[in-house]
Amino acid sequence: MSYLEYQVKYVPSGLRKVLHLNWAVILLLTAVSSIGFLMLFSVAGGSMTPWAEPQIKRFALGMVLMLSIAMVPIWFWRNMAGVAYLGSLALLLAVEFFGSVGMGAQRWIDLGFMRLQPSELTKVTLVMILAAYYDWLDVRKVSRPLWVIVPLLLILIPTMLVLKQPDLGTAILLVTGGGIVMFIAGVSWYYFAGVIALGVGAVTAVLKFRGTEWQFLKDYQYRRIDTFLDPSSDPLGAGYHITQSKIALGSGGWTGRGFMQGTQSRLNFLPEKHTDFIFTTLAEEFGFIGAISLLTLYAMIVFFCVVSAMKNKDRFASLLTLGIAATFFLFFAVNMSMVMGLAPVVGVPLPLVSYGGSAMLVLLAAFGLVQSAHVHRPR
C-alpha cells in the first residue's frame, strides 16, 4: 500500500489537511516573527511591554486565524472574493466618516480592543478579486481593452480612497501589487508600457505643479521627496529620519554592536524605531550578517510560495498565491529600500517584524489563503 493510499484510507480528512500544510512557510513565518519579538523587546529597553507582549499575542491569534482559513476549501474563498473586496471598500469608506486620526492621517477604525486599518485588508482582497476575475475570464480575452478596464477600475477605486487618508505608501503597494497580478495573468506588455509612460507624466506633473493650487501631494510628502534626493539639505528637519537611519545601518558593521547595544535606538536618536525603522535597529545590533539573514528568510518565504503556485493546476489558487507572494515581497522590499535611502520614506512597515496589529493579522490571514490553495490543490 502506497503512502497516499494509506492517507486516504486511514487518516481522517482534517488530519490529512494538516499533513498537507506547507510547513516550510509556517516555520519561516514563525522565525521572522520571532525576530520581530526580539527586536521589539530590545527597542523597549529589555521589556516585554509595551510592544513585544501584545505582538506575541497577536501572532498567536494570527496563527489560529491562518490555520482556520487553510482548512477551508479554496473554492469557498474564490466565491467570497467579491464579498471580501466590497467589504474592504465599505471599511475604507467608513474610515472617511468614523476613522480615528493618528500622526496627521485618518487611516484607522477604533474597535476598542484594537485599531483596524482597512487599507491593510484591501491589499489582500484586491489580490483575491483580481485572481477570481482572471480565473473566470477566458484567457483569449485577457488583453482585450474592454476586459482590461475592469481590473484597472478594481485597482483604482481603493487606491483613490487610500490616497485620501492620505497613505501614499499603501496606495503605491495597491497599484504595484494589482499590476503584478495583471502581468502574471497574461496582460500584454503594451499596457504596462503605457502605464510606465503615464507614470513618468504623472511624476512630471507632481513636480511641476508643486506650490500651486493644483498641487497633487501634501507638503510633507514633497518634503519626503526632497529628503530622498538630498537628506543632508535638512539633517535636523525633514532629513532627520533617514540621516539617523543611515548612521544606525553604518554603525552596525559586519556583526553588529550586540543585542540591546545599539546606540541609535537606545538613546532614541532613531525615530519610529518599533515600526517603520525597526530594520535599522536590527542592522545596528546584529550587523550585516543579521540583516542579510532576515532578508534570506523573507526570500525563502517568497520562494516556497512561488514553488507552490507553479505546482498548482487551479488558476485561481495559483494567481492568488503569486499575488500574495508579490505583495509580501513589496512590503519588505519597499521598507528596506526606504530605510536605506534607496526610496522615499512612505511609511511602509516591515512585515511581521514592525509593531502593528492590523498588519500582522491581515498578513497571516493572507498566508492562510496561500495555505488553503496549497492544501486543496489537485493531487
Phi and psi in degrees as a GROMACS rama.xvg file:
@    title "Ramachandran Plot"
@    xaxis  label "Phi"
@    yaxis  label "Psi"
@TYPE xy
-74.2656  165.335  SER-2
-61.8951  -40.275  TYR-3
-66.0647  -42.8653  LEU-4
-62.9285  -37.6495  GLU-5
-62.8663  -42.7842  TYR-6
-61.7131  -47.425  GLN-7
-62.8106  -37.878  VAL-8
-83.7475  -38.6482  LYS-9
-113.732  -23.2315  TYR-10
-93.1097  126.04  VAL-11
-57.8743  150.462  PRO-12
-58.9941  -39.9822  SER-13
-62.6911  -44.5125  GLY-14
-67.1695  -34.7026  LEU-15
-62.6927  -37.6764  ARG-16
-64.354  -40.2799  LYS-17
-62.1401  -40.9076  VAL-18
-65.6628  -29.2769  LEU-19
-88.0656  -1.1304  HIS-20
-59.7016  151.801  LEU-21
-81.64  85.1321  ASN-22
-68.3187  -25.5782  TRP-23
-61.2788  -43.1811  ALA-24
-66.3388  -41.3015  VAL-25
-61.4579  -44.8195  ILE-26
-65.5309  -38.9705  LEU-27
-67.7588  -40.3766  LEU-28
-62.3307  -40.07  LEU-29
-65.4459  -39.4036  THR-30
-64.5052  -45.5858  ALA-31
-63.9322  -44.0292  VAL-32
-63.6289  -36.6868  SER-33
-63.9513  -37.2463  SER-34
-62.0794  -39.3051  ILE-35
-61.8337  -43.6511  GLY-36
-60.0981  -42.7425  PHE-37
-61.7947  -43.098  LEU-38
-71.9094  -35.7924  MET-39
-67.897  -34.0031  LEU-40
-64.2299  -39.8871  PHE-41
-68.5801  -48.2268  SER-42
-69.248  -16.8999  VAL-43
-88.2008  8.19337  ALA-44
77.8081  29.881  GLY-45
85.9159  29.8059  GLY-46
-126.234  143.648  SER-47
-74.0381  -19.6849  MET-48
-108.887  150.724  THR-49
-95.598  5.28234  PRO-50
-114.035  -46.3989  TRP-51
-64.4638  -47.0391  ALA-52
-62.6845  -49.1484  GLU-53
-60.362  -34.9774  PRO-54
-66.0618  -38.8253  GLN-55
-64.6132  -42.0154  ILE-56
-63.5666  -40.4344  LYS-57
-67.271  -35.8926  ARG-58
-64.6545  -43.0497  PHE-59
-60.6214  -44.5051  ALA-60
-63.9093  -40.4749  LEU-61
-64.8066  -36.9233  GLY-62
-66.1819  -40.0393  MET-63
-62.1351  -42.3907  VAL-64
-63.139  -44.0134  LEU-65
-61.1626  -46.9189  MET-66
-68.3052  -33.8455  LEU-67
-65.5319  -44.6389  SER-68
-64.0604  -37.8432  ILE-69
-63.4083  -30.0422  ALA-70
-76.4974  -15.6655  MET-71
-84.9508  133.478  VAL-72
-56.1183  145.908  PRO-73
-65.9522  -27.5966  ILE-74
-64.3894  -29.5155  TRP-75
-64.7857  -42.854  PHE-76
-69.2656  -30.4692  TRP-77
-62.9681  -44.8776  ARG-78
-69.0036  -25.2223  ASN-79
-91.0489  -1.3476  MET-80
-59.7019  -45.0309  ALA-81
-64.7394  -42.1678  GLY-82
-64.0338  -42.9932  VAL-83
-63.3254  -41.6264  ALA-84
-64.9042  -46.8903  TYR-85
-65.2226  -35.6049  LEU-86
-63.5811  -40.6997  GLY-87
-67.9222  -35.6537  SER-88
-64.1951  -40.2294  LEU-89
-62.8347  -38.7801  ALA-90
-68.3557  -36.9626  LEU-91
-63.9388  -38.6634  LEU-92
-67.8782  -36.3667  LEU-93
-64.2578  -31.5391  ALA-94
-60.9101  -35.9591  VAL-95
-61.6084  -32.7488  GLU-96
-103.693  -35.0584  PHE-97
-121.881  3.78417  PHE-98
-68.1206  148.096  GLY-99
-90.8946  150.155  SER-100
-101.678  136.992  VAL-101
-147.613  127.748  GLY-102
55.4468  39.1054  MET-103
81.6706  5.57237  GLY-104
-127.639  146.823  ALA-105
-108.911  93.3041  GLN-106
-127.538  -8.22473  ARG-107
-120.698  155.242  TRP-108
-115.628  121.051  ILE-109
-80.4571  113.813  ASP-110
-97.4196  4.0915  LEU-111
94.1215  -64.985  GLY-112
-82.7754  -16.3457  PHE-113
-163.721  163.584  MET-114
-104.609  119.333  ARG-115
-90.3544  131.31  LEU-116
-106.937  98.4618  GLN-117
-58.6036  -27.6445  PRO-118
-63.1052  -29.3069  SER-119
-65.4232  -42.7592  GLU-120
-64.861  -35.7881  LEU-121
-63.9797  -31.8153  THR-122
-58.8327  -34.9049  LYS-123
-83.9818  -45.5084  VAL-124
-65.6155  -29.4248  THR-125
-64.6326  -43.1187  LEU-126
-62.9913  -40.4144  VAL-127
-61.2367  -48.4178  MET-128
-68.7913  -36.0031  ILE-129
-68.1232  -40.5048  LEU-130
-64.1437  -41.5867  ALA-131
-65.6554  -39.2698  ALA-132
-62.0627  -48.3859  TYR-133
-75.2401  -21.402  TYR-134
-70.212  -36.3179  ASP-135
-77.1618  -35.404  TRP-136
-75.452  137.994  LEU-137
-60.9654  132.163  ASP-138
-60.0586  -23.5216  VAL-139
-74.228  -14.3787  ARG-140
-101.951  -1.12607  LYS-141
-55.5849  -39.2188  VAL-142
-100.82  3.7305  SER-143
-72.8823  136.715  ARG-144
-50.5845  -44.2596  PRO-145
-60.5502  -37.8925  LEU-146
-86.6252  -8.04199  TRP-147
-86.1795  -27.9285  VAL-148
-62.6668  -39.4793  ILE-149
-58.5695  -54.2569  VAL-150
-64.472  -31.0171  PRO-151
-61.9683  -42.0188  LEU-152
-66.338  -39.0591  LEU-153
-60.9353  -32.2645  LEU-154
-81.3721  -43.8329  ILE-155
-71.5205  -33.5322  LEU-156
-61.3971  -54.2731  ILE-157
-67.7397  -29.4949  PRO-158
-63.1289  -43.1208  THR-159
-65.2093  -38.8518  MET-160
-65.752  -37.6426  LEU-161
-70.2664  -38.5404  VAL-162
-62.3309  -28.0315  LEU-163
-72.785  -14.3235  LYS-164
-69.6537  -37.83  GLN-165
-93.1259  149.286  PRO-166
-145.685  83.5214  ASP-167
-64.3996  -38.9853  LEU-168
-60.2415  -48.2845  GLY-169
-66.4534  -37.5173  THR-170
-60.193  -42.254  ALA-171
-63.3879  -41.5945  ILE-172
-65.0157  -38.4232  LEU-173
-63.5581  -47.6773  LEU-174
-64.4711  -46.0121  VAL-175
-67.7161  -45.3316  THR-176
-62.3536  -43.4321  GLY-177
-63.6834  -39.8173  GLY-178
-63.5553  -37.506  GLY-179
-64.3062  -41.8211  ILE-180
-62.1241  -42.0877  VAL-181
-61.9713  -41.1533  MET-182
-64.5852  -45.8246  PHE-183
-62.9624  -34.7771  ILE-184
-70.3399  -14.4669  ALA-185
109.591  14.1764  GLY-186
-64.6831  140.649  VAL-187
-59.0948  148.055  SER-188
-58.3539  -31.3887  TRP-189
-59.0607  -37.3152  TYR-190
-65.3274  -39.7942  TYR-191
-69.9586  -34.7211  PHE-192
-62.641  -39.8326  ALA-193
-65.1462  -39.8449  GLY-194
-64.6259  -40.9341  VAL-195
-62.0742  -42.3376  ILE-196
-62.3506  -42.1054  ALA-197
-65.2137  -36.7001  LEU-198
-63.2462  -41.9958  GLY-199
-62.3788  -41.6624  VAL-200
-64.5415  -38.6656  GLY-201
-66.2616  -41.8792  ALA-202
-62.4804  -41.7402  VAL-203
-61.0291  -42.8366  THR-204
-66.522  -39.5284  ALA-205
-59.4388  -43.5706  VAL-206
-74.6709  -36.5513  LEU-207
-68.4573  -38.0222  LYS-208
-93.1048  12.8231  PHE-209
-64.3331  132.566  ARG-210
85.151  3.06618  GLY-211
-109.368  174.92  THR-212
-70.8291  -12.5534  GLU-213
-96.8327  15.3146  TRP-214
-57.1674  129.185  GLN-215
-83.9132  -37.2009  PHE-216
-107.361  163.888  LEU-217
-72.9763  159.206  LYS-218
-59.8186  -39.5052  ASP-219
-67.6581  -29.0661  TYR-220
-71.6848  -35.4135  GLN-221
-65.7345  -37.3587  TYR-222
-63.9869  -32.6579  ARG-223
-65.5446  -38.3565  ARG-224
-64.7211  -44.6956  ILE-225
-59.4438  -41.9986  ASP-226
-65.6039  -39.404  THR-227
-62.1231  -41.9315  PHE-228
-72.837  -35.2699  LEU-229
-152.395  83.9355  ASP-230
-59.8689  -29.7041  PRO-231
-74.1358  -9.50336  SER-232
-67.8976  -25.413  SER-233
-148.57  69.1898  ASP-234
-65.3528  -22.294  PRO-235
-103.1  -1.53188  LEU-236
-117.43  -111.891  GLY-237
-63.9691  -27.2279  ALA-238
-89.4816  2.88822  GLY-239
-62.4935  -46.9383  TYR-240
-56.6436  -55.2909  HIS-241
-70.4554  -31.6426  ILE-242
-63.414  -47.9649  THR-243
-65.8295  -34.042  GLN-244
-63.7178  -43.9113  SER-245
-67.5172  -35.4412  LYS-246
-62.2179  -43.2522  ILE-247
-64.6955  -42.4719  ALA-248
-62.1852  -44.4787  LEU-249
-69.6882  -34.3183  GLY-250
-72.6736  -16.3468  SER-251
-73.1653  -28.3985  GLY-252
62.1016  -148.174  GLY-253
-79.85  -42.7054  TRP-254
-113.231  -5.50867  THR-255
87.1376  169.733  GLY-256
-83.4529  -13.5904  ARG-257
111.994  155.617  GLY-258
-60.5978  126.903  PHE-259
65.2627  22.3798  MET-260
-113.89  8.98566  GLN-261
-73.1283  119.927  GLY-262
-70.5942  -35.9342  THR-263
-63.7948  -41.4805  GLN-264
-82.1012  -40.5841  SER-265
-64.6941  -35.2212  ARG-266
-95.1322  9.36062  LEU-267
62.5073  27.5152  ASN-268
-75.9049  -29.065  PHE-269
-85.9205  118.369  LEU-270
-77.8657  153.113  PRO-271
47.2686  45.3107  GLU-272
-69.1364  -17.7852  LYS-273
-99.2211  -4.32183  HIS-274
-124.012  -99.5018  THR-275
-63.9084  -32.7367  ASP-276
-106.616  24.5941  PHE-277
-69.6123  -24.847  ILE-278
-63.1024  -35.3408  PHE-279
-69.3866  -31.7946  THR-280
-64.2713  -43.8119  THR-281
-60.2615  -45.5847  LEU-282
-65.7324  -35.0139  ALA-283
-71.3954  -38.7563  GLU-284
-83.1057  -32.9178  GLU-285
-117.959  1.25676  PHE-286
69.269  -165.415  GLY-287
-60.9344  -37.2887  PHE-288
-63.0396  -43.7137  ILE-289
-65.5158  -41.1805  GLY-290
-65.7182  -45.1049  ALA-291
-69.9612  -28.0923  ILE-292
-66.1342  -43.9609  SER-293
-63.6954  -42.6024  LEU-294
-61.7261  -37.1132  LEU-295
-64.2446  -42.0024  THR-296
-61.3081  -43.4353  LEU-297
-59.7914  -46.8297  TYR-298
-62.2767  -36.53  ALA-299
-67.3974  -37.1248  MET-300
-61.1872  -47.6506  ILE-301
-61.3618  -42.7408  VAL-302
-59.6988  -48.6955  PHE-303
-66.0934  -32.5625  PHE-304
-67.4117  -42.474  CYS-305
-64.1548  -42.9467  VAL-306
-60.5894  -43.8851  VAL-307
-61.2307  -42.3618  SER-308
-65.7436  -39.8176  ALA-309
-66.9464  -29.0853  MET-310
-86.1366  -8.60709  LYS-311
-89.6204  125.271  ASN-312
-88.3234  -5.60108  LYS-313
-85.918  121.757  ASP-314
-63.6298  -44.1815  ARG-315
-61.5066  -48.1411  PHE-316
-62.1868  -40.7363  ALA-317
-66.4095  -46.4012  SER-318
-64.8181  -39.2281  LEU-319
-62.9531  -46.2515  LEU-320
-63.2223  -45.8467  THR-321
-66.0553  -37.5451  LEU-322
-65.3708  -42.6233  GLY-323
-68.8687  -39.2325  ILE-324
-62.2016  -40.7812  ALA-325
-65.7919  -41.9063  ALA-326
-63.1095  -42.1043  THR-327
-62.2658  -42.5741  PHE-328
-60.4579  -44.2937  PHE-329
-61.3132  -37.4995  LEU-330
-53.5225  -60.3605  PHE-331
-77.622  -28.4396  PHE-332
-66.9097  -43.9554  ALA-333
-67.8157  -43.2701  VAL-334
-62.1466  -47.5072  ASN-335
-65.387  -40.5061  MET-336
-63.2751  -37.8996  SER-337
-64.3111  -49.274  MET-338
-75.5251  -16.7471  VAL-339
-92.9676  -0.274335  MET-340
82.4402  12.9801  GLY-341
-89.9276  -9.11397  LEU-342
-149.609  155.447  ALA-343
-61.5526  152.414  PRO-344
-74.0097  112.986  VAL-345
-121.718  9.35188  VAL-346
72.7284  43.7504  GLY-347
-103.854  122.071  VAL-348
-74.3766  161.694  PRO-349
-84.6384  118.372  LEU-350
-59.6188  131.069  PRO-351
69.3963  -3.90249  LEU-352
-111.417  -47.178  VAL-353
-64.7337  149.105  SER-354
-70.633  134.304  TYR-355
163.657  123.78  GLY-356
-74.3287  -50.3122  GLY-357
-60.415  -46.3644  SER-358
-60.3647  -45.0675  ALA-359
-68.2894  -46.5207  MET-360
-63.7915  -42.9105  LEU-361
-67.6604  -39.9811  VAL-362
-65.9758  -42.2186  LEU-363
-68.0276  -34.4258  LEU-364
-63.8917  -39.3463  ALA-365
-61.714  -40.9769  ALA-366
-71.8546  -20.8058  PHE-367
-63.1875  -38.7656  GLY-368
-64.7639  -40.6033  LEU-369
-60.7791  -42.3169  VAL-370
-66.9201  -39.0186  GLN-371
-61.024  -42.2412  SER-372
-63.18  -37.3782  ALA-373
-72.8622  -43.6304  HIS-374
-67.9317  -40.8937  VAL-375
-99.6735  18.0214  HIS-376
-71.0377  153.517  ARG-377
-60.7837  131.308  PRO-378
